[in-house]
Amino acid sequence: NLALLVARVCQLYPNAIPSMLVSRFFRVYTQWRWPNPVMLCPIEENELGFSVWDPRKNPRDRTHHMPIITPAYP
């Protein structure tokens, strides 16, 4: 999960030097509006029968406090 959080900060600041990324990491996630999910790419729904994270469809997903969505399906 930490790697996904770091990757998202790197997406937000692609030209930043490493020391700046460290400070931006903590700034971004201190101000993040949780429980909005952290995603590296939009969610794609495939028809393999696995459920995807969607709080509108799955009531259990509404209870997540810090959703970090992986870019791979499932």
N, C-alpha and C positions, 0 to 999 in steps of 0.2 A: 504494500500500500504506500509505503514511503517513496518508493521508486516512481509510482504513478503521480504522487503529489509533486515530486521534483520535476518530473517530465512536463507536467502542466505549467509550472513556473517557467521552465525553459521555453515552452511554446509561447508564453506571454511575453517573454523578454529574450528573443533569439540572439541578439547581439550583445548581451550583457556579459561582463567578465565574471569569473567564478565568485569573487568576493561580493559582488553586487547581487548575484543570484542567491547567496546565503541570506543576505538581509531582506531581499524581496520575498524569499520563501516565507519568512516569519511574518512579514508585513501582510502578504496576500492572505495567509490562512488565519491571521488574527482578525482580519476584517471580512473574511468570507461569510456569506450569509447562509449559515448552516440551517436547515438540512438540504440546501441546494446541492445537487450532486457535483462532484469533480469528475469531468470526463475529458478524455483526450480527443475523442471524435464523437459525432452523433450516434445515437443508438440505432442500430439496424435490426429490424425484426425479420428473422429467417423462419422458414417453416420446418424446422427440425423437431419441433415439439417441446423444446425447452422454454421455460418462462424467462422473460427479460424483465429488468427492473422497470417498473412503471407504477407509481403510487396511485394513479387514477384507476388502474385495473386490479391491482393486488393490494388489499387492505394492509397486509403485513409490511409492505414496502413503506407505508406511511409512518411506521414507527421507527425507521432508521434515523439516527441522529447525525451520522457523518458518512453519507453514502459516497463511495469511491467506485466508479464504474469502470471495469476493465474494457480495453478496446477489442477484446476477442469474444467471439460468440461460441459457445455459451459461457 
